[in-house]
Amino acid sequence: MKKAAFVFLAAGLVSAGISASAAIGDVVGQVYSTDILATVNGAPIPSYSLDGKTAIALRDLENYGFLVAYTDDARVSIAEFSVSRLLTPIEGVERGTVGEVVGDVLETDIVAYVNGEYVPTYNIGGRLVAAIEDIAPWNDGSEFAPYGYAKTGMTYTWDENGRTIDLITLPIESDSEAWAKAREYSRHLRFDGTELFVEENKLDWAVLDYTYATGDRLSSEAIQPITYTRNDGGKEEIGLYYSFKRVTWDIGAPVVNVSPEREMTYISLNTERLEEIFADEEPYKRSFDEEVDFYCGGRSGVYRWRLLERIDGEDCTLLLIRNMGLMNTSDPEYRLVRIDREPAGAEVILKEQIAAPELYGDELCYFKGTSIYSMNIYDKTELEIASAEYRNILAYIANHKTVLYEHQNGNKALIIASDGENTTIYTMDGYGIDIPVNCKLSMIYVSGDEAAISDGMIRYYVTVDGIVEDEAEVERICAEGERLL
């Protein structure tokens, strides 16, 4: 269903506290220095005294974990929580002198939104400022109020004795911190609605970052607690899920769009409690089907991995998977996972730096270093078959499949083979061997170490450097090459 959007003519809104009759840029008031020390989550930020309130510049929030943007076409400024939470607080912030005039307040037509909510602002010498009391008003009656926050996802505290005002944001835990803890304990974090499940994950660092686990929004509610069910059956709150409306605009357009639905979603987890759960609680036990879905890259599974081959046996299922999002190139690219039916559980059989692995019954064949190897998938016995010279590679492939085409030119080679159903293309260069294609093909043309193929839907150009969609090269190979299929 297509979503509707609220559209506002930005120039038609006037900041609160400023006279609508004044011309843009007219002096409409004065701003003063203040002895009140303003902070954001405890970090000092420059501030001003304005109409009895403490104001801060929206642009300065960039240093305190916010994304700040401005469009001159629509005359709109936005500030919203940034998941990256880059914190570079302004240094050398000091208290001012009470009552000292530091500038003029100018009439402005610029409108500001903080986390999707309109906030009154003022122009002070070309800087757009907003009062902390307006950004985070107490008890504003919103869905956030029962949690102690305003609808912008913020609140503030006032210390009369210390003369300090602290703007406090809803917690946004570091993705990397929760991810690192989950990796350390071989855990995976999954959400079902706003309930958190801690599962086992034996793929080392490839733990699903919990912010991606939301997929679609967890809930249409603005804010809800995230609960965890302990092994003893008791439930506890372990974090918060919350969301805001999104403000967008088109370049050159004098309007902004405020989404009617809450599209900016955030998850905050108590990482200290999370680590205690990792250490003390048994992870959620997946069923056999859930294990298969998880390691095949299901919606709540290891999305960075792609299934290459699957073999279903009476007692277990074997999955050969390949990492499609390596963050560390020294990490093994392939895994062979065995999933047992009774009792249901997964075991990573192979976790080494290998190339071009293929499953043949109960044997896994692959290249490692300068040799060809095979491994029995049940007793994990590894056998070196031969050195990875071209003639040995060709013989190894011919022993398992029908070779349709082979071409060698120096240290580069292209081999195309078929098992009667799928076609496999092997490419080799001075760095090793790869299998860019292993599927049912409807067309194959070859010319030297180049090929043009089609899977019945898209035509591809294949070389030892990889596979791309390039219609001009496909046409060239089809015109000058030999047709295999």
Secondary structure, 3 states (H helix, E strand, C coil): CCCCCEEEEHHHCCCCCCCCCCCCCCEEEEEECCCCEEEECCEECCCEEECCEEEEEHHHHHHECEEEEEECCCCEEEEEECCCCCECCCCCCCCCCCCCEEEEEECCCCEEEECCEEECCEEECCEEEEEHHHHCCCCCCCCCHHHCCCCCCEEEEEECCCCEEEEEECCCCCHHHHHHHHHHCCEEEEEECCEEEEEECCCCCCCCCCCHHHCCCCCCCCEEEEEEECCCCCEEEEEEEEEEEEEECCCCCCEEEEEEEEEEEEEEECHHHHHHHHHHCCCECCCHHHHHHHHCCCCCCCCCEEEEEEEECCCEEEEEEEECCCCCCCCCCEEEEEEECCCCEEEEEECCCCEEEEEECCEEEEEECCEEEEEECCCCCEEEEEECCHHHHHHHHHCCCEEEEEEEECCEEEEEEECCCCEEEEEEECCEEEEEEEECCCEEEEECCEEEEECCCCEEEEECCEEECCHHHHHHHHHHCEECC
